[in-house]
């Protein structure tokens, strides 16, 4: 018991040392956190619009996500707050929930997503984020951006559009122009114009806030009652929320699927953010710890009535640009945000909804990575199919389905690429015992030993590709084949089936299979699997410290076996020689 206590105390002390402000950075981080907090006001409200809930929940998430996430992340400059992708995924998951229950369902979804993220970090799944192809991620994020634009056009124009997805709603506005409300449109376009004019100036970091405030003041002064305000969506409570537990009765399969989609999106996007914002002292980020940090951020956000959070590209970039030196800049951003909510919560309800739509559209247009898209479309057919398929799926399907298609497509692309990359070459020994490489023969020659090496993966499709590319033994008599397997720690069942089949085909024409460079783990698998050795006579040569030694020994054994054959045995046509 005392050992466990000592370990717990040691872990707590290490965490405290890790989160303690570095000397001389606290004031800089305090100042750097303020622009992030100001920028989080429009970002948080806009994220709630995407999630189809009261904008205050995005503001709450912008308080507790950065604080909780900042205290536990390994990427110290990363800001864990609301993101468009997670908000859109969450909104898609709760869209079918009755409006009166939607916020409560969102809190439960946020908690479930947080638990999934923590589980992914504990299970050390961070290394698997690299298996998501760049083309799939760009296609998905581009689809998210397009969805935001199409989804916000009706709100920008004050139109009550109908449709099952964002593109359909925009089309409904196009074919029914009478739905457009002119005063709402003017306010939204004014905000968009302010963003375009101010976005690249010295005050660009607060341009979104100005785009919300000035049109809203004008509407308040002129008293146009037909323009929807944030307060029309829901009451904006004053002060900070108290923690509350969700109702488990709100749990549904669709909610769980949505939480999985949110978790997958947040983790993949967060991995990219951590790469773009390395630690100032050069210490490497730990993706598993960042997974846990994002999970903790979501748990705390959900408990305090906030929506899903994750590593934010925009807020992290603003954090770095503002001079952040450590994790406390993100933490201070959340604390500054709390002060803003306490002081100005009464003004939040007066913001014009079409200005929020303008902020979202402007941000979505800016998020398009046109350079990456052009590069992918020039890369090749596989990348083109991946980016286009993921983009279309994101436009036309619920986000959960699009995420599933993207992950499945990533796996298929990985397997397909492994199969395409597999090559079989022949090693030709010289008199000094060295090997030279040349293309493998299409067919085997009679009474001749050949050494084959394999480049590429031997799992799944790769193993079947090997089966198709091994030289054909049918025309030969008494061929000997050495297959070099050095460097492979394990083999899958498909690989054993392929080797077993090839050994049987060799045995059918009086040939023999030799396996060289065998790792001890593969040898144990061979002994346990048995199918390879039972298919015909197979000789196994374990790997040694000297590269090529076991292959040379296997080749010598194959030559000796051929020399010992009956010279009167009939020979097949040596067409493969």
Order of alpha helices (4+ residues) and beta strands (2+ residues): alpha-alpha-alpha-beta-alpha-alpha-alpha-alpha-alpha-alpha-alpha-alpha-alpha-beta-alpha-alpha-alpha-alpha-alpha-alpha-beta-beta-beta-alpha-beta-alpha-beta-alpha-alpha-beta-alpha
